[in-house]
Amino acid sequence: MPLITVIIPNWNGLEHLGTCLSALDCQTFDEIETIVVDNASSDESVAFIHREFPRVGIIELTENRGFAGACNAGIRASHSELVVLLNNDTEADPDWVAAIVDTFARHTEAGIVASKMLLFDRRNIFHAAGDFYSVEGIPGNRGVWKEDVGQYDAEEYVFSACGGAAAYRREMLDEIGLLDEDFYFSCEDIDLAWRAQLAGWRAVYAPAAVVYHKLSATGGGATASFYNGRNFLYLIAKDYPATLLRKHRRAVLTAQLNIAWEALLAWRGAAARARLRGMLAGMVNLPPMLTKRRLVQASRRVSDAYLESILVQGNPSES
């Protein structure tokens, strides 16, 4: 049984798969299982993998189940102690898996390990050094668009791992559950991190676990705007503890109103209109999230003081 399984969701990603899978073949750690979960692609992705990477496992879904659905299918098919979600438009450094395994071994309290994600075509620029969640109810990538000048070279606790290269301990997933497929695309990693943090698990950023990412190569634009608009509200409704929400309710409300106002000002743009549709969909679909909220909050084992210590004020990537 492999120690670690790398799960790659794929939808019409033929142009990216060669680079992604070749990098996994070059890993210095060799107890790896790789599974590509194909979201009913219409290109030649599956045939390409069979032909060029016959050792890679393939799960062929009959419909596009989104990022969360594909990743969950891969997790359920695997049996390793550690699982890693990896975007198909990435190239992992040869020591990437080894660094993840080492971090988990040294941090028994960690259920999540976040990679150091740099841009594929500008390898001195960050995509993410782990993810943050603000008291205003806004998630984001630490360091996004910043030049790498050593400011994120230290191993440290973070709120979450970016789902594009996120490693999880199976013991934690068995306790808190898998990705919430109602999120479909965007923020499912933050939702999982909320559940992990509430249950007492930690997330560790591993600067030695380096991945290069073609940012927005397989997502973005109006699609991302819609799901961000909706899923930011889902996170607040499902995960944000009531005591902290009461304390920061003005900041949370102001942040959402600012997002809506900015979208209204730019309403001629497709992304802005998608953001507004997403926010509306989020409000309409709040009841199922509130039902899930009861189970999430019942699993809480940590104090308000701890949670406030891992939340941030504003967007640290803008400072």
C-alpha positions as CSV (number, residue, x, y, z in Angstrom):
1,M,0.0,0.0,0.0
2,P,1.5,3.4,-0.9
3,L,2.1,5.9,1.8
4,I,0.7,8.8,-0.2
5,T,-1.8,9.1,-3.1
6,V,-1.8,12.1,-5.5
7,I,-5.3,12.8,-6.9
8,I,-5.6,14.9,-10.0
9,P,-9.0,16.1,-11.1
10,N,-9.2,16.6,-14.8
11,W,-11.6,18.1,-17.3
12,N,-10.3,18.5,-20.8
13,G,-6.8,19.1,-19.5
14,L,-4.9,17.2,-22.2
15,E,-2.5,20.0,-22.9
16,H,-1.4,20.1,-19.2
17,L,-1.3,16.4,-18.3
18,G,2.1,15.6,-19.8
19,T,3.9,18.1,-17.7
20,C,2.0,17.3,-14.6
21,L,2.4,13.5,-14.7
22,S,6.0,13.6,-15.9
23,A,6.9,15.7,-12.8
24,L,5.3,13.0,-10.6
25,D,7.4,10.4,-12.3
26,C,10.5,12.3,-11.2
27,Q,9.7,12.5,-7.5
28,T,12.5,11.6,-5.1
29,F,10.0,9.9,-2.8
30,D,8.7,6.7,-4.5
31,E,5.9,5.3,-2.4
32,I,3.4,7.2,-4.5
33,E,0.1,6.2,-6.1
34,T,-1.3,8.6,-8.7
35,I,-4.9,8.7,-9.6
36,V,-6.4,11.0,-12.3
37,V,-10.2,11.5,-11.9
38,D,-11.6,12.5,-15.3
39,N,-14.8,14.7,-15.2
40,A,-16.3,13.3,-18.4
41,S,-13.7,15.1,-20.7
42,S,-14.5,15.4,-24.4
43,D,-10.8,15.6,-25.4
44,E,-8.3,12.8,-25.5
45,S,-7.2,13.0,-21.9
46,V,-8.0,9.4,-20.9
47,A,-6.5,7.9,-24.1
48,F,-3.3,10.0,-23.6
49,I,-2.9,8.7,-20.0
50,H,-3.4,5.1,-21.0
51,R,-0.9,5.4,-23.7
52,E,1.8,7.6,-22.1
53,F,1.4,6.9,-18.4
54,P,0.1,3.4,-18.0
55,R,0.9,3.2,-14.3
56,V,-1.4,6.0,-13.5
57,G,-4.8,5.0,-12.2
58,I,-7.8,6.5,-13.9
59,I,-11.3,7.0,-12.7
60,E,-13.7,8.0,-15.5
61,L,-16.8,9.8,-14.2
62,T,-19.8,9.9,-16.5
63,E,-20.6,13.5,-15.7
64,N,-18.6,16.6,-14.6
65,R,-18.8,16.5,-10.8
66,G,-16.6,19.6,-10.4
67,F,-13.4,19.8,-8.4
68,A,-14.9,18.6,-5.2
69,G,-16.7,15.6,-6.7
70,A,-13.7,14.5,-8.6
71,C,-11.4,14.8,-5.7
72,N,-13.8,12.9,-3.4
73,A,-14.0,10.1,-5.9
74,G,-10.2,9.8,-5.9
75,I,-10.0,9.9,-2.1
76,R,-12.6,7.1,-1.8
77,A,-10.7,5.0,-4.3
78,S,-7.4,5.4,-2.4
79,H,-6.2,3.7,0.8
80,S,-3.1,5.5,1.7
81,E,-2.3,7.3,4.9
82,L,-1.9,10.6,3.2
83,V,-3.7,12.1,0.2
84,V,-2.8,15.1,-1.9
85,L,-5.0,17.0,-4.3
86,L,-3.1,18.4,-7.3
87,N,-4.3,20.6,-10.1
88,N,-3.6,19.2,-13.6
89,D,-2.0,22.4,-14.7
90,T,1.0,22.1,-12.3
91,E,4.5,21.0,-12.3
92,A,5.8,19.6,-9.0
93,D,9.4,20.1,-7.8
94,P,11.2,16.7,-7.6
95,D,11.2,16.9,-3.7
96,W,7.6,18.0,-3.4
97,V,6.2,14.7,-2.1
98,A,9.2,14.1,0.1
99,A,8.7,17.5,1.7
100,I,5.0,16.8,2.4
101,V,5.7,13.4,3.9
102,D,8.5,14.9,6.1
103,T,6.2,17.7,7.3
104,F,3.4,15.3,8.3
105,A,5.9,13.1,10.1
106,R,7.2,16.0,12.2
107,H,3.8,17.5,12.9
108,T,1.5,14.9,14.3
109,E,-1.0,17.6,15.1
110,A,-1.3,18.5,11.4
111,G,-4.1,17.3,9.3
112,I,-3.3,19.6,6.4
113,V,0.0,20.5,4.7
114,A,0.1,23.5,2.3
115,S,2.5,23.7,-0.5
116,K,4.6,26.7,-1.7
117,M,2.8,27.5,-5.0
118,L,4.6,29.6,-7.5
119,L,3.5,30.7,-11.0
120,F,4.5,28.3,-13.8
121,D,5.7,31.0,-16.2
122,R,7.1,33.4,-13.6
123,R,8.8,31.2,-11.0
124,N,9.7,34.0,-8.7
125,I,6.0,35.0,-8.2
126,F,3.7,33.5,-5.7
127,H,0.3,31.9,-6.3
128,A,-0.1,30.8,-2.6
129,A,1.9,30.2,0.5
130,G,-1.0,28.6,2.2
131,D,-4.4,30.2,2.5
132,F,-5.9,32.7,5.0
133,Y,-9.4,33.4,6.2
134,S,-10.2,36.9,7.4
135,V,-12.5,38.0,10.2
136,E,-14.5,39.8,7.5
137,G,-15.4,36.4,6.0
138,I,-13.1,36.6,3.0
139,P,-10.7,33.8,2.1
140,G,-7.6,34.2,0.0
141,N,-4.1,33.0,-1.0
142,R,-1.2,34.2,1.1
143,G,1.3,36.1,-1.0
144,V,-0.6,35.9,-4.3
145,W,1.2,37.9,-7.1
146,K,4.1,38.9,-4.7
147,E,7.7,38.3,-5.7
148,D,9.4,35.5,-3.7
149,V,12.1,37.3,-1.8
150,G,12.2,34.8,1.1
151,Q,9.3,36.2,3.1
152,Y,7.6,32.8,3.1
153,D,10.6,30.6,3.6
154,A,9.6,29.7,7.2
155,E,7.5,26.6,8.1
156,E,4.5,27.9,10.0
157,Y,0.8,27.3,10.8
158,V,-1.7,28.7,8.4
159,F,-5.5,28.5,8.1
160,S,-5.7,26.3,5.1
161,A,-3.9,24.8,2.1
162,C,-4.8,26.0,-1.4
163,G,-6.7,23.1,-3.0
164,G,-4.5,23.2,-6.1
165,A,-1.8,21.4,-4.1
166,A,-3.3,20.4,-0.7
167,A,-2.2,17.4,1.4
168,Y,-4.4,15.8,4.0
169,R,-4.0,13.1,6.6
170,R,-6.6,10.4,6.1
171,E,-7.2,10.1,9.9
172,M,-8.5,13.7,9.8
173,L,-10.7,13.1,6.7
174,D,-12.2,10.0,8.4
175,E,-13.1,12.3,11.3
176,I,-14.4,15.5,9.7
177,G,-15.5,14.2,6.2
178,L,-14.4,14.9,2.7
179,L,-14.9,18.0,0.5
180,D,-18.4,19.3,0.4
181,E,-19.6,18.7,-3.1
182,D,-22.3,21.4,-2.8
183,F,-19.4,23.9,-3.2
184,Y,-18.6,22.3,-6.6
185,F,-15.8,24.7,-7.5
186,S,-14.0,27.2,-5.3
187,C,-13.8,27.4,-1.5
188,E,-14.3,23.7,-0.8
189,D,-10.7,23.7,0.5
190,I,-11.5,26.5,2.9
191,D,-14.7,24.8,4.1
192,L,-12.7,21.6,4.8
193,A,-10.0,23.7,6.7
194,W,-12.7,25.3,8.8
195,R,-14.0,21.9,9.8
196,A,-10.5,20.7,10.5
197,Q,-9.6,23.8,12.6
198,L,-12.8,23.6,14.6
199,A,-12.1,19.9,15.4
200,G,-8.6,20.8,16.6
201,W,-6.4,19.8,13.6
202,R,-3.7,22.2,12.4
203,A,-2.6,23.3,8.9
204,V,1.1,23.6,8.3
205,Y,2.7,25.5,5.4
206,A,5.7,23.6,4.0
207,P,8.0,26.0,2.1
208,A,10.1,23.0,0.8
209,A,7.0,21.5,-0.9
210,V,7.2,23.5,-4.2
211,V,4.7,23.4,-7.0
212,Y,4.5,25.6,-10.1
213,H,1.0,26.5,-11.2
214,K,-0.5,27.8,-14.5
215,L,-2.8,30.1,-12.5
216,S,-6.3,30.1,-14.0
217,A,-5.4,27.8,-16.8
218,T,-8.3,25.5,-16.0
219,G,-10.7,28.0,-14.3
220,G,-11.3,31.6,-13.6
221,G,-13.3,34.4,-15.3
222,A,-17.1,34.4,-14.9
223,T,-17.2,30.8,-13.6
224,A,-14.9,31.6,-10.7
225,S,-16.7,34.9,-10.0
226,F,-20.0,33.1,-9.7
227,Y,-18.8,30.4,-7.4
228,N,-16.8,32.8,-5.3
229,G,-19.8,35.0,-4.9
230,R,-21.9,32.1,-3.8
231,N,-19.4,30.1,-1.8
232,F,-18.1,33.0,0.3
233,L,-21.7,33.1,1.7
234,Y,-21.8,29.3,2.1
235,L,-18.6,29.5,4.3
236,I,-20.1,32.1,6.5
237,A,-23.4,30.3,6.9
238,K,-21.9,26.9,7.5
239,D,-18.6,27.4,9.3
240,Y,-18.2,30.8,10.9
241,P,-18.9,30.3,14.6
242,A,-21.8,32.3,16.0
243,T,-19.8,33.9,18.8
244,L,-17.3,35.3,16.4
245,L,-19.9,36.2,13.8
246,R,-21.7,38.3,16.4
247,K,-18.4,40.0,17.3
248,H,-17.4,40.7,13.7
249,R,-20.9,41.0,12.1
250,R,-20.4,44.6,11.0
251,A,-17.1,43.8,9.3
252,V,-18.6,40.7,7.6
253,L,-21.7,42.6,6.3
254,T,-19.5,45.5,5.2
255,A,-17.3,43.2,3.2
256,Q,-20.2,41.6,1.4
257,L,-21.8,44.9,0.6
258,N,-18.5,46.2,-0.8
259,I,-18.2,43.2,-3.0
260,A,-21.8,43.7,-4.3
261,W,-21.3,47.4,-4.8
262,E,-18.0,46.9,-6.8
263,A,-19.8,44.3,-8.9
264,L,-22.7,46.7,-9.6
265,L,-20.3,49.4,-10.6
266,A,-18.8,47.0,-13.1
267,W,-22.1,45.3,-14.1
268,R,-21.3,45.5,-17.9
269,G,-18.5,42.9,-17.3
270,A,-19.4,39.2,-17.4
271,A,-17.4,38.5,-14.3
272,A,-19.2,41.2,-12.3
273,R,-22.6,40.0,-13.4
274,A,-21.6,36.4,-12.5
275,R,-20.5,37.6,-9.0
276,L,-23.9,39.1,-8.4
277,R,-25.7,36.0,-9.6
278,G,-23.5,33.9,-7.3
279,M,-24.3,36.1,-4.3
280,L,-28.0,35.8,-5.1
281,A,-27.7,32.0,-5.4
282,G,-25.8,31.9,-2.1
283,M,-28.7,33.7,-0.3
284,V,-31.3,31.5,-1.9
285,N,-29.5,28.3,-1.0
286,L,-28.6,29.2,2.6
287,P,-31.1,26.8,4.3
288,P,-29.1,23.6,3.4
289,M,-25.9,25.2,4.6
290,L,-27.6,26.2,7.9
291,T,-28.6,22.6,8.3
292,K,-25.0,21.5,7.8
293,R,-23.9,24.2,10.2
294,R,-25.4,22.4,13.2
295,L,-23.2,19.3,12.6
296,V,-20.1,21.4,11.9
297,Q,-20.4,23.5,15.0
298,A,-21.2,20.5,17.2
299,S,-17.8,19.1,16.3
300,R,-16.0,22.2,17.7
301,R,-13.2,21.5,20.2
302,V,-11.3,24.8,20.2
303,S,-11.8,28.2,21.8
304,D,-12.7,31.5,20.3
305,A,-9.3,32.8,21.3
306,Y,-7.6,30.1,19.3
307,L,-9.8,30.8,16.2
308,E,-9.2,34.5,16.4
309,S,-5.4,33.8,16.5
310,I,-5.6,32.1,13.1
311,L,-7.9,34.5,11.4
312,V,-6.6,37.7,9.9
313,Q,-7.7,41.3,9.6
314,G,-8.2,42.3,6.0
315,N,-6.2,40.8,3.1
316,P,-2.6,40.2,4.1
317,S,-1.6,39.8,0.4
318,E,-2.4,43.5,-0.1
319,S,-0.1,44.7,2.6
